[in-house]
Amino acid sequence: MSHNQFDKKSQAWSALFSEPMSELVKRYTASVFFDKRLWLADITGSLAHAEMLAAQGIISADDHASIQRGMAQITQEIESGAFEWKLDLEDVHLNIEARLTQLVGDAGKRLHTGRSRNDQVATDVRLWLRSEIDVIGGLLTELQRALVEVAAQHTETILPGFTHLQVAQPVSFGHHLLAYVEMFARDAERMADTRRRVNRLPLGSAALAGTTYPFDRERVARTLGMVDEQGVPQVCQNSLDGVSDRDFAMEFTAAASICMVHISRLSEELILWMSQNFSFIRIADRFTTGSSIMPQKKNPDVPELARGKTGRVVGHLMGLITLMKGQPLAYNKDNQEDKEPLFDTVDTLTDTLRIFAEMIGGQVNPATGAKEGGITVNAEAMERAALKGYATATDLADYLVKKGLPFRDAHETVAHAVKTAVTRAVDLSELPLEVLQQFNPAIEQDVYEVLSLRGSLNARNTLGGTAPAQVQAQIARHLKRLG
């Protein structure tokens, strides 16, 4: 192959080189088969760049029109599956640029004026991630709504509340579910906050030092919607940082990891609640599997797999942090390795949120219009379990405090009462009044209301408490917030 042939047929930067890249290195360094998902962001960023070049008189109006026409055709080709992705062209950016030049000639070559792949890829990833964060925000809203919907049906359902996985105090099942609503609401806040820092424009930083052309970077930022709440353009202020920063990817993956940890905690509870030892809930069959050998089994595969996938996402966070920790300024090829963990984090989180919203809330049957599936609650089993662990012991201590006993003395007194109940294999509420009065003569008949599960629940009627009235107030707040 002559040098001229090599120049025309190989990489865009090949004029300096005397031999083509080896096939092994080509495969090792290429990213096109995973970064091609950035194609829409790449075209969007390129069109905004071209519009600015034309407005600044850097390229002609005719060239701008040709670029727009060519990009429209490339968009159609990619959407229809007709576009040919070439390994020789390394990545999504060169593939699209090469096809554009093939379609519109020199105008396509002028598109890259004042731009480097370094600031181009940084812009593309930010644009792509911004749209994915918007999708994730919507999915978090759907999951919260599903949880609130189930909670609203079970404000009066009694669940044993646990600490150390030991029965502690009775709580409303609705209250318990709303704890996860709070977690996912914070996840949504983190995603929205992360989006603000993702939504900043690196384009115009060029390779690392900026450009000699009279760019209007703020114009590009406005075109791409990279503005703050007041419409002020958000532009990376240092060219070295603009091309090499991946804080936004690490920050997103950190927020995704926390969200997956919340999913994992919920998964663990669903798995426990579904087991025969608890039998608190049933998960719709389409979210479970059977055993290849034990015909009686229904396995909670979706929650189990989500619990496992949490490790995958946390691993991606560790990978990204490790990727960045030793890099000097500015851009380095290491950063090609940011995309696969970032892409997989997005895919894992979006898939998990989508399936959990349906698994918990069910789905609408198009034939009947009724919502079907979701989780089915066994309220009787929950209440029976709450009776097993002396869940109202603290209520008895509070009762004695209100009779004038110091709390530490009340705590000691109730411990003796529980010991007696354990010996007799009965609940505290089943101890005769004369037995309870042996522990403290101030105990009267009204203690049995205090010792009931329902009385315990209703007594905690303070902001954030588990009393059904408080749970209903929280549900109303969440419904208003979620729209």
N, C-alpha and C positions, 0 to 999 in steps of 0.2 A: 504494500500500500504506500503510495507517495505521501509526502507531507501534505500536499494540497487535498488529497482524498481524505486523509486523516482529519484535517481541519474541518472539512465540510460534513463529515459523517459522524464525528464523535462529539465529545463534550463541548459545551459552549466556551470553556476556558482552555481548549487544547492547543492553541497556536504556539504556546511557549514550549510544548512538550515534544520530544522526539520519538516517542513510542506510545502506543495506546495502553490504556489501563488493562491489566490482566483480568481475565474473566472471574477469577476468584475474588480479587479486590472489588470488582464491579458489583458482584453479588453481596459482598460483605458490607459495602458502603452505601448501597442503594436503599432508598426509603419509599420508593413510589408505591409499593404494594401495600403499605399501611398508611402513608400520609395522603393518599389520593382522596381520602374522605374530607380533606381540607379544600377540595376543588371549588366549592361555592364561595368560601371565604377568600380564596386566592383570586377568583374572578371579581368578587365584590371590591376587594382592596385594590386590584389593578385598575378597575374602572374609575374608582375615586382618584387614584394617582393620575390616570390619564386625563381626567377632567381638570385637575389642578394644573398639569403640564400645559394643557391648551389655554386655560385661563391666564396663565403666567406668560404665554407666548413662547414657551419652550418647544412645543410641537405645534403643528398647524391644525386648523379646524378640520381639514380633510383627513389628516392622520388620526385625529380623535374620532371622527366618524367611522373610519375604517376599523379602528380598534373596537369600537362599540359593536359594529356589524359582525366582526370576527368572533368576539366574545359571545354574542347571541347565538351564533352557529355552534360554537364549542359547547355552550350550555345545553343546547338541544341534543348534541351528539352524546354528551355524558349522560343526560337524563334518559336517553333512549337505549343506552348501552352500546352505541356504535363507536364510541371513542376508543382509540387504540392506545393503551398505556404501554410505554416502552421502557424496559430496564436500562437501556443505554442512556436514557435521559435522566436517570438517577431519582428524580423526585417529581412531585406534583407540579412544582413551579416551572421547571424546564419543559416538562411534557406539554403544559398549556401554552407556554411561550413559543415552543417550536411549532405547535399546530397553528397558533395565531399567525406566525410569520409565513407559514405555508399558505394560509388563507388570504392574507392581506399584504404580504411582501414587506417592504422596508418599514412601513408604519408599525408592524409588529416588533421590529428590531428597536424602534425608538421608544417603545413602552418602558424599557428598563432604564431609561435615562435618569441618572441621579439616584438610582435605587440599587441595593445589593440584595442578594438572597438572605443576608443576615437580618436586615430590618423587614424584609418581605415575609419571611417565615414567622418572625416574632409577631407581626401584625396579623397574619393569617390565624395563628394559634389563638391569639386573643379574641379575634372575631368569632371563631368557631366555638371557643369555650364560653363566650358571652351568651351565645344562643342556647348552648346546652344548659347553662345555669338557669336560664329562663324556663326551660322545660322542667328541670329539676324542681324549681320553685313551684310550678304548677302541680307536679306529682306530690310534693310534700303537702300542699293544700288538700289534694284528694285524699291522701292517707289520714290527715288530721280529721277531715270530714267523716271518713268511715269510722274512725275511733269515736268521734263525738256522737255519731248516730247510734252506735251500739251502747255507748255510755248512757245516752238518754233513755234507753229501754231498761236500764238496770241501775237506776239511782237508788232503789230500795233493796236491791239484791245484796245479800251479805256474803262477803268473802273473808276468809281468814287472812289478815295482814301478817306478813312475816318479817322478822329480822333474824339473821343467821339461819334462814330457812326453817325457823321454829315459829310456831303460832305465837303471835304477839298480841294483837288487838283486832277486833272486827272492823272491817272497812266496807264501804260501798264498792261494789264491783265497778260501777260507773266512775267513782273517784279514782280507782286504781288505773283504769284506762286513760283517764285524763292526765295522769302523770306522764304518759307517753306523748300525749298531745303537747304538753309543755316542752318535752324534749325536742319533738319535731318542729315546734314553733321556733325554738332557739336555733335549730339547724337551718330553718328558712332565713332567719335573721343573719346567720353567719354567711349563708350563700349570697344574700343581697349585699352584705358588706364587702364580701370578696369581689363581687361583680363590679363594684365601684373602682377597685384597683386593677381589675382585669381590663376595664374599659378605658384604657389610655393608649395613645398612639405612638408606637415606636417608628413608624414609617417616616423617612426623612433623616434618620440617623445614618443611613447608607451603611457602608461596611463597618465603620466604627467611629469615624471622626466628623460625620456630617457631610454636607455636599456643597459644591461651589455654585450650584444652580440656584436661582432666586425662588426657592420653594415657599409656598404658603401652607405650612403644616397644619395650621389651625383650620384652614379651609377643608383639608382632607378629613380632619377630625370631625368637623361638623357634618360633612357628607356621609361619614360612616356612623354617625350617631354617637361618637365618642365625646360626649359632653356630660357635665354634671347636672344636678337637678335644676339649676338656674340657666342651663343652656350654654355654659362656658366650656369651650373646647378643652379637653384633657389630653395633653401632649407630654410624652416623656421628655424631660428637660435636660438630660445628659446623654449624648449619643453613645458613649461607651456603655452606660447602664442600659440604654434602650435596646441594644442588640443582644446583650448578654444576660439580662435579668430573666430569671425564671421563678422569682418569688411567687408570682401569681399562680403558677402551676402547683408549687408546693403548698401554697395557702389553700387553694381549692381542694387538693388531695387531703390536706389536714381536715378541712371541714367535712369532706366526704367520709373520711375515716371515723370522725366523731358520729356522724349520722349512721354509719354502718354499725358502730358500737351500740347505738340505741336500738337499731334493728335486731342486733344480736341478743341484747338483753330481753327484748320482747319475744324473740324466737325461743329463748331458753324457757320463758314462762309458758308459752304456748305448748312447747314440748312436754313440760311437766304437767300442765293442766290436762293435756290430752291422754296422758298415760293412765292405765287402769288403776293405779294406786291413788290417783286424784279423781279422774273422770269428771272434771269441772266443765269441760267443753268438748264439742265435736267439731272438727274441721271438715268442710265439704269434701266429698270424695275426690273431686277433680284436683285437689291439692295434696292428695296422699297417694301412697303406693302400697301394694301388698308384698307379701314375702314369697320367695320362690319355693319355700319348703313348709312354712307355717301358715295354713289357710286362714287362721283367725286374725292375722295381723293387719293393722292399718298403720302405716308408718308416716310420721309427719315430715316428709322429705323436704318440702319447701322451707319450713323454718330451720331444719337442720342444715340445708345447703346454704341458706342465708347466713347462718352462724359461721359456717366454714368460709364463705366468701368474704366475710369481714376481715379475716386474716390476709386474704389476697389484697384487699384495698390498703390495709395498714402496711403491708409489704411494699406496695407501690410508693407510699409516702416515704418509707425508709430508703427506697431505691432512688427517688428524686433528690432527697436531701444528700445522700451519699454522692450522687452524680455531680452535684454543684459544689461540694465542700472544698475541692482542691483546685477549682478552675481560676486561673488568672484572668484579668480583663484582656481582650474583650470576648468576642465570640470564639468558641472552640467546637470542633466536630463532635465532642462529647454530647453536645446538646441535641443531636439527632436522637439520642436515647431518651429524651423526655417524652416523646410522643406516644409510644406504645403503652407505657404505664398510665399516662394521662387518658388516652383513649379507653383503655380497659377499665379504668376507674369510673369514667363516665358511663360506659356500657353497663358495668356491674351495678352501679347505684341506680341508674334509671330503670333497669329491668327489675331490680329488687323492690323499689318503691312501687312500681306499677303492679306487680303481682301481689304485694302485701295489701295495697288498697282494695283490690278485688277479693283477696282471701278473707279479709276482715269484714268488709262491707257488703260483699256479694256483688252480683251484677244483675242488670235489668233484663228480664226475659222479653225479647222483642214481640213475642206472640201475645203475652198476657199483660205486659207493662209492669208486672210485679217484680220486686227485687228478690232474687233467689241466692241461696248459698251463703257464703260468709261463715262465721262461727256461730254455733248453737250452744247456748249456755245451759248448764245443769245447775239451776239455782239451789235445788234441794241438797245436792252433794256438797256444794260450797258451804251451805249453812251447817250441815252436819260436821264438816271438817272444822268449822269455827268453834264448835262446841267441845272439840277434843282437847284443846290446849289451854284451858283456863284463860281465855282471851279477855275476860272482864275483870281480871285480878287488879289491874291498875284502876279500874272504875271503883272497886271496893276501897282501895287506898285513898282515892280522891274523896269518896264518901266520908271516910273517917277524918280526913283533913278538915272537911266542912263542918264536922262535929267538934272541931277544936284540937285534934291530935296533930302534933308535928309530923311532917311528911315522912321523915326517917323512921319514926316510931310506927306510923301507919304501914309503911313498907314492911317492917318486921312482923307486924301483926298479921298482915295478909299472907305473908310467907308461911306462917304457922297454919292459917286457915286452908291454904292450898295443900299443904302437907297432909292435913286431915282429909281433905277431899280426895286426894290421891289414894290414901290408905283405904278409904271407903269406896273407891272407884266410882265417884259421882262428880258432877259439875259443882262449882261453888253455889250456883243457884238452886241446887238440889239439897244443900245442907239445911236442916231444920233451923228455925230462928233461934231456938234455945242453944243450939250448938254454936252458931255464929256469935251469940251474945256472951259465950264463954271467952271469946277472944277480946271482946270489948262490949261492955254493957250499954254503950250509946247506940248500938245497932238496933234498928227498929224494923217494922214490917215493910217500910218503903224501900228497904235495901234490895228487895227482889226486882223492883223496876230498874234499879241501877245495875243489877247483875245480869239482866237480860241482854241478849245481843242487840236487839232493837233499841233498847234504852241506851246502851253504850254508843251506838251509832248516832242517835239523835242528840246525845249530850255534847257532841263535838261540833257545835254550831258556831264556830268562829271562822273568820276569813281563811280560806285554804283548808278547812277541816273537812271531815268525811260525812258530816250530817247531810242527808238527802237534800235539805233546803239549800245548803251551800253548794252541793254538786250541781243542782239545777241552776243556780246563779252562775256558776262557772261555765256550764253548757251554753247558757244564753250569751255570755261574754264571748266564748269561742265562736259561736254561730255568727255573731255580729262581726267579729274580726275576720272570719274566713269568707264572709259575703255569701 
